[in-house]
Amino acid sequence: MSTSLFDPVKLGDIELANRVVMAPLTRNRAGAGRVPTPLTVTYYTQRANPRDGAGLIVTEASPISPMGHGYLDTPGIHSAEQVEGWRAVTKAVHGVGGKIVLQLWHVGRISHASLLPGGQAPEAPSEVTARSKTFTTQGFEPVSSPRALRADEIPSIVNDYRLAAARAIEAGFDGVEIHGANGYLIDQFLRSGTNLRSDGYGGSIANRTRFLREVVQAVTGEIGAGRTGLRLSPGAPVNDAQEPDPQPLFNHVAELLAPFHLAYVHVVEGMTGGDRGFDIGAGATFDYAAMRSLAKTPWMVNNGYSREMALEAVATGRADAVAFGRSFISNPDLTRRLRENAALVKADSSTFYGGGAKGYTDYPALA
């Protein structure tokens, strides 16, 4: 008998009632002090009942330090007030039987000086400015030019990840997901187009993956591997993060991860919100199955999955769980709709970033 998308699954130490996951979605609605608000509590609770909603919620990405921020009004996990704000979320989610993990974020060079303490330049592996934009008080603006981190500064950032993971558990989360995807700090260290270093954190694939390995080691050492997931986007140069041949790099990443026995690896197939094809240019394709066989860990897939694709991915064993993003914005009862093959409500993209309840907590569930 084949496995169903709606069957229970255990990812590390986290037991899920179904395999439908709410992907991390930046919504830019934090309150003063970058603290989650009562509206945040409502938003996640609406999607948390595993009968109708997600078997697991991965929160919007949450910066691990003041220097980790890169977008306006994103909730952090680096202050006591933020911990309390998130505790209200986890209490409500658990109250309806849900499971929730916090995504740990450092944006690196994808930031703007106006969002950082004292107007500092963003931190990055190298002084390479991204051809990208970020969301500020002025709307979408080109990112600021970064400064290269000194080698003696890197251990402090690794420790920020560890402290953030500890705070997440203090706030009541079931675990954390390390954000290693989409051209942010960890991904910047991984890729040769953004990492031009000549020290122990740059050059060879082994050196470029060192920062990721140290972060994973610090987080799992603090809260346990069974409560630690990792998100990666191997085949997509998101936020101008270039790598001419990503297969050897991410195969090495997979081999690096295997001994940790993480709760799961969450893979974005293709471009987030865009083409989910396996084409990585010049007629080459990325072999996700090869990467998975090396990682030896529960496998979560993401990016533009339809109902039919998700059912097939789990039934054939290609994935253990499927993460849905935009469809969870406008369908708080997405799992029920998928189970019953009911119509999905289309999300209003004009309300994705910033604002209040409109386009956030006012989408109706099925009668």
C-alpha positions in Angstrom: 0.0 0.0 0.0 1.5 3.4 -1.0 2.0 6.2 1.3 -0.4 9.2 1.1 0.2 12.9 1.4 -2.3 12.8 4.3 -0.6 10.1 6.3 1.3 10.8 9.5 5.1 11.0 9.3 7.9 11.6 11.8 10.6 14.0 10.8 13.4 13.5 13.3 11.8 14.1 16.7 8.8 15.9 15.3 5.7 13.8 14.7 3.3 15.2 12.1 -0.4 14.3 11.5 0.0 14.8 7.8 2.7 15.5 5.2 1.4 18.9 4.0 3.8 21.6 5.2 3.3 25.4 5.3 6.5 26.8 3.7 8.2 29.9 5.2 6.5 33.1 3.9 7.8 36.6 4.6 4.8 38.8 5.3 6.4 42.0 6.8 3.9 42.5 9.6 6.0 42.5 12.8 5.2 45.2 15.4 7.5 47.6 17.3 10.8 46.0 18.1 10.3 43.5 15.3 8.0 41.5 17.6 5.2 39.2 16.4 1.8 40.6 17.1 -1.6 39.2 18.1 -2.4 39.3 14.3 0.6 36.9 13.8 -1.0 34.6 16.4 -4.3 34.5 14.4 -2.5 34.0 11.1 -0.6 30.9 12.1 -3.4 29.5 14.3 -5.8 29.6 11.3 -3.4 27.3 9.4 -2.3 25.0 12.3 -5.2 22.5 12.8 -3.7 19.4 11.2 -7.2 18.1 10.3 -7.7 21.0 7.8 -4.3 22.7 7.8 -0.6 22.0 7.9 1.0 19.0 9.5 3.9 21.3 10.1 4.2 25.1 9.9 7.6 26.6 9.1 7.4 30.2 10.1 8.5 33.2 8.1 12.2 33.6 8.2 13.3 35.3 11.5 16.6 37.1 11.8 19.1 35.8 14.4 20.6 39.2 15.2 20.0 42.9 14.4 22.6 42.6 11.6 20.7 39.6 10.2 17.7 41.8 9.1 17.2 42.7 5.5 13.6 43.5 5.0 11.2 45.9 6.7 9.1 44.6 9.6 10.3 41.0 9.8 10.0 39.4 13.2 13.3 38.5 14.9 14.5 35.9 17.4 17.2 37.9 19.1 15.4 39.8 22.0 13.4 38.8 25.0 10.4 40.7 23.6 10.6 38.7 20.4 10.7 35.4 22.3 7.6 36.4 24.2 5.8 37.4 21.0 6.7 34.0 19.4 5.6 32.2 22.6 2.1 33.5 22.1 2.2 32.0 18.6 3.4 28.6 19.6 1.0 28.3 22.5 -2.0 29.0 20.2 -0.7 26.6 17.5 -0.2 23.8 20.0 -3.6 24.6 21.4 -5.2 23.4 18.2 -2.9 20.4 17.8 -0.4 21.9 15.4 3.4 21.6 15.1 5.6 24.6 14.3 9.3 25.3 13.7 11.0 28.7 13.4 13.2 29.5 10.4 16.5 31.0 11.4 17.7 33.7 9.0 20.7 35.9 8.3 20.3 37.8 5.0 23.9 38.7 4.6 24.3 41.1 1.7 20.6 41.2 0.8 19.9 44.2 3.0 19.9 47.9 3.1 21.9 50.2 5.4 18.7 51.9 6.6 17.5 48.6 8.2 20.8 47.9 10.1 22.1 49.2 13.4 23.8 52.6 12.9 23.3 52.4 9.2 26.1 49.9 8.8 26.9 48.1 5.6 25.5 44.6 5.3 27.7 41.7 6.2 28.8 39.1 3.5 31.5 36.6 2.7 32.9 39.1 0.1 32.4 42.6 -1.1 30.2 41.7 -4.0 27.0 43.8 -4.3 23.9 41.8 -5.3 21.8 42.8 -8.3 18.8 42.6 -6.2 16.3 44.7 -4.2 14.9 44.6 -0.7 11.8 46.0 1.0 12.4 49.2 3.1 10.4 52.2 4.3 10.7 53.5 0.8 9.3 50.4 -0.9 11.6 48.1 -2.9 15.1 49.5 -3.2 18.4 48.2 -4.5 20.4 46.5 -1.7 23.4 48.3 -0.2 27.0 47.3 -1.0 28.2 44.8 1.7 31.5 44.6 3.5 33.4 41.3 3.7 33.4 39.6 7.1 36.8 39.1 8.8 37.6 35.5 9.7 37.6 36.4 13.4 34.0 37.7 13.1 32.5 34.5 11.7 32.5 32.5 15.0 30.3 35.1 16.6 27.7 34.8 13.8 27.8 31.0 14.2 27.1 31.6 17.9 24.2 33.8 16.9 22.6 30.9 15.2 23.1 28.7 18.3 21.6 31.4 20.6 18.7 31.9 18.2 17.9 28.2 18.2 18.0 28.1 22.0 15.6 31.1 22.1 13.3 29.3 19.6 13.0 26.3 22.0 12.5 28.7 24.9 9.6 30.3 22.9 8.0 26.9 22.6 8.8 25.9 19.0 9.0 22.2 18.1 12.3 22.9 16.3 14.0 25.2 13.9 14.8 25.3 10.2 18.1 26.8 9.2 17.7 29.0 6.2 20.5 28.0 3.9 18.7 28.9 0.6 17.7 31.7 -1.7 21.0 33.7 -1.8 21.1 34.7 1.9 24.2 34.5 4.1 24.8 30.7 4.2 24.0 30.4 0.5 26.4 33.3 -0.1 29.2 31.4 1.5 28.4 28.3 -0.5 28.5 29.8 -4.0 31.6 30.7 -5.9 29.9 33.8 -7.4 29.4 35.4 -4.0 32.3 33.9 -2.1 35.6 35.2 -3.3 37.5 34.5 -0.1 41.0 33.1 -0.1 41.0 31.9 3.6 39.6 28.8 5.2 36.0 29.8 4.3 36.6 30.3 0.6 38.1 28.8 -2.5 37.5 25.0 -2.5 34.1 23.4 -2.1 35.2 22.0 1.3 36.1 25.6 2.4 32.9 27.2 1.1 30.8 24.7 2.9 32.6 25.2 6.2 30.3 28.0 7.4 27.2 25.8 6.8 28.9 22.9 8.6 29.7 25.1 11.6 26.2 26.5 11.8 24.6 23.0 11.6 27.0 21.7 14.3 26.3 24.7 16.6 22.5 24.4 16.2 22.3 20.6 16.6 24.7 20.8 19.5 22.3 23.2 21.2 18.9 21.7 20.5 19.5 18.3 18.9 19.6 17.2 15.3 16.1 15.7 15.6 14.7 19.2 16.0 16.8 20.8 13.3 15.9 21.1 9.6 17.7 22.9 6.8 16.4 24.6 3.7 18.5 24.7 0.5 17.9 25.9 -3.1 20.6 24.0 -5.1 19.5 24.8 -8.7 18.4 28.4 -8.4 20.6 31.5 -8.5 18.1 33.5 -6.3 19.2 36.9 -5.2 22.1 36.8 -7.7 23.8 33.9 -6.0 25.7 32.3 -8.9 27.3 28.9 -9.1 28.2 27.6 -12.6 28.0 23.9 -11.7 25.9 23.4 -8.5 25.8 19.6 -8.6 29.2 18.9 -7.2 28.7 21.6 -4.6 25.4 20.4 -3.3 26.4 16.7 -3.5 29.2 17.7 -1.1 26.7 19.5 1.1 24.5 16.4 1.2 27.5 14.2 2.2 28.4 16.8 4.8 24.9 16.6 6.3 24.5 12.9 6.4 26.4 12.3 9.7 24.2 14.9 11.5 21.0 12.9 11.0 18.9 16.1 10.7 15.1 16.1 11.1 14.8 16.9 7.4 16.2 18.7 4.4 13.8 21.1 2.7 14.7 21.6 -0.9 13.4 24.4 -3.2 13.3 22.9 -6.7 14.0 25.6 -9.2 13.3 29.3 -8.7 11.1 30.2 -5.8 7.7 31.4 -7.1 8.8 30.7 -10.7 10.1 27.9 -12.9 10.3 24.7 -10.9 12.1 22.9 -13.7 15.3 20.9 -13.1 17.1 22.9 -15.9 20.1 24.8 -14.5 21.3 26.2 -17.8 23.4 25.1 -20.8 21.3 22.0 -21.2 22.2 20.7 -17.8 19.8 19.5 -15.2 20.1 19.2 -11.4 19.8 15.7 -10.1 17.9 16.1 -6.8 17.6 12.3 -6.4 21.4 12.0 -6.4 21.6 14.6 -3.7 19.0 13.0 -1.6 20.7 9.6 -1.7 23.8 11.2 -0.3 22.0 13.2 2.5 20.3 10.1 4.0 17.7 12.3 5.7 13.9 12.9 5.5 13.3 14.9 2.3 10.8 17.8 2.0 10.2 19.3 -1.5 8.8 22.7 -2.4 8.0 25.1 -5.2 4.8 25.2 -7.3 3.5 21.8 -6.4 0.0 21.1 -7.5 -2.2 18.6 -5.7 -1.4 15.9 -8.3 2.3 16.5 -8.1 2.3 16.4 -4.3 0.3 13.2 -4.2 2.7 11.6 -6.7 5.8 12.8 -4.9 4.8 11.1 -1.6 3.2 8.0 -3.1 6.3 7.2 -5.1 8.6 7.9 -2.2 10.4 10.8 -4.0 9.6 13.0 -1.0 8.5 12.5 2.6 6.6 15.8 2.8 5.6 18.6 0.5 5.8 22.3 1.4 3.2 24.7 0.0 3.8 28.5 0.0 1.4 30.9 -1.7 -1.5 28.5 -1.6 -1.4 28.5 2.2 -1.6 32.3 2.2 -5.1 32.3 0.7 -6.3 28.8 1.8 -5.9 28.4 5.6 -7.5 25.0 5.3 -5.3 23.9 2.4 -5.0 20.3 3.6 -8.7 19.8 3.6 -9.0 21.3 0.2 -6.3 19.0 -1.1 -7.9 16.0 0.5 -11.3 16.8 -1.0 -9.9 18.1 -4.3 -11.8 21.4 -3.6 -11.1 24.6 -5.5 -8.3 26.8 -4.2 -8.7 30.6 -3.6 -6.2 32.7 -5.5 -4.0 34.9 -3.3 -4.0 38.7 -3.7 -0.3 39.5 -4.4 -0.8 43.2 -3.5 -1.2 42.2 0.2 1.8 39.9 0.4 4.2 42.3 2.0 3.2 44.6 4.8 -0.2 45.9 5.9 -2.8 44.5 8.3 -5.5 41.8 8.4 -6.4 42.3 4.7 -4.8 39.5 2.7 -3.4 38.0 5.9 -6.1 36.7 8.2 -9.3 37.4 6.2 -9.2 34.4 3.8 -12.2 32.1 4.5 -12.1 28.4 5.1 -14.5 26.0 3.5 -18.0 26.0 5.0 
